[in-house]
Amino acid sequence: MRQAAGIMLIILGMFGLIRLIIISLSDFGVLLSSPPFVLWRIGFGAFFVTGGVLCLMRRYWGLCLVSALLALFIGVFSVVEPLLHGYFLMTWNTWIPILGAVIAAIFISLTKKQWQKSQA
């Protein structure tokens, strides 16, 4: 389960970075007007990939869990924020990251005992 969670976090990070590339190719003006958007996307993508790699290496359980929970928070916020403005945005672009983050967080939290035994 730990390996599956690590692979899911790596896929979530790469998914976010690929979406950034697609956005930059489709509408270059958006990226020029909001550099913080680009930096946040790159930072979160790198954090998810790093969390996935550390999960595969069975190191730093807390950092892996924080990475999965942050991915879940970002996924849920991407659905809730449009709801606050009055429209519903729920496509495969939002379901896949949310489900992947939920599964990764569950798998990481269930395998905490396994990580403690390996460090002793």
C-alpha positions in Angstrom: 0.0 0.0 0.0 2.9 2.3 0.7 4.2 1.9 -2.8 0.8 2.5 -4.3 0.5 5.7 -2.3 4.0 6.8 -3.4 3.2 6.2 -7.1 -0.2 8.0 -6.7 1.6 11.1 -5.2 4.1 11.1 -8.0 1.3 10.8 -10.6 -0.6 13.7 -8.9 2.5 15.9 -9.0 3.2 15.1 -12.6 -0.5 15.6 -13.4 -0.4 19.1 -12.0 2.8 20.0 -13.9 1.4 18.6 -17.1 -1.8 20.7 -16.6 0.4 23.8 -16.1 2.1 23.0 -19.4 -1.2 22.6 -21.2 -2.5 25.9 -19.7 0.7 27.7 -20.8 0.4 26.3 -24.4 -3.3 27.1 -24.7 -3.3 30.6 -23.2 0.1 32.2 -22.8 -1.4 35.5 -21.6 -2.7 34.0 -18.3 0.8 32.9 -17.3 2.3 36.3 -18.1 -0.3 38.1 -16.0 0.0 35.8 -13.0 3.6 34.5 -12.3 2.6 33.5 -8.7 0.2 31.0 -10.2 3.1 29.4 -12.1 5.3 29.3 -9.1 2.7 27.8 -6.8 1.9 25.1 -9.4 5.5 24.2 -9.8 6.1 24.2 -6.0 3.1 22.0 -5.3 4.0 19.6 -8.1 7.5 19.3 -6.8 6.2 18.8 -3.3 3.9 16.0 -4.4 6.6 14.3 -6.4 9.0 14.6 -3.5 6.4 13.1 -1.1 5.8 10.2 -3.4 9.5 9.5 -3.7 10.0 9.6 0.0 7.0 7.3 0.4 8.6 4.8 -2.0 11.8 5.0 0.0 9.9 4.5 3.3 11.3 7.7 4.8 9.6 10.6 6.6 6.1 9.3 7.1 4.8 12.7 8.3 6.0 14.5 5.2 4.4 11.9 2.9 1.1 12.2 4.8 1.3 16.0 4.7 1.9 15.8 0.9 -1.2 13.6 0.4 -3.4 15.8 2.6 -2.2 18.9 0.8 -3.1 17.3 -2.5 -6.5 16.4 -1.1 -7.0 20.0 0.2 -6.1 21.5 -3.2 -8.4 19.1 -5.0 -11.4 19.9 -2.7 -10.7 23.6 -2.9 -10.8 23.4 -6.7 -14.4 22.2 -6.4 -15.5 24.4 -3.5 -14.2 27.7 -4.7 -16.3 27.7 -8.0 -19.3 26.6 -5.9 -18.9 29.8 -3.8 -19.1 31.9 -7.1 -22.3 30.1 -8.1 -21.3 27.5 -10.7 -20.5 23.8 -10.4 -17.2 22.6 -11.8 -16.7 18.8 -11.4 -15.1 17.1 -14.3 -12.5 14.3 -14.6 -9.8 16.9 -14.1 -11.1 17.3 -10.5 -12.3 13.8 -9.7 -9.1 12.0 -10.5 -6.8 14.2 -8.3 -9.3 14.1 -5.4 -9.7 10.3 -5.5 -6.0 9.8 -5.9 -5.3 12.0 -2.9 -7.9 10.3 -0.8 -6.5 6.9 -1.6 -2.9 8.0 -1.0 -3.8 9.6 2.3 -5.6 6.5 3.5 -2.8 4.2 2.4 -0.1 6.3 4.0 -2.0 6.5 7.3 -2.7 2.8 7.4 0.9 1.9 6.9 2.4 4.0 9.7 3.1 0.9 11.8 4.9 -0.7 8.9 7.2 2.3 8.7 8.0 2.4 12.4 9.0 -1.3 12.3 11.4 -0.7 9.4 13.2 2.2 11.3 13.8 0.1 14.4 
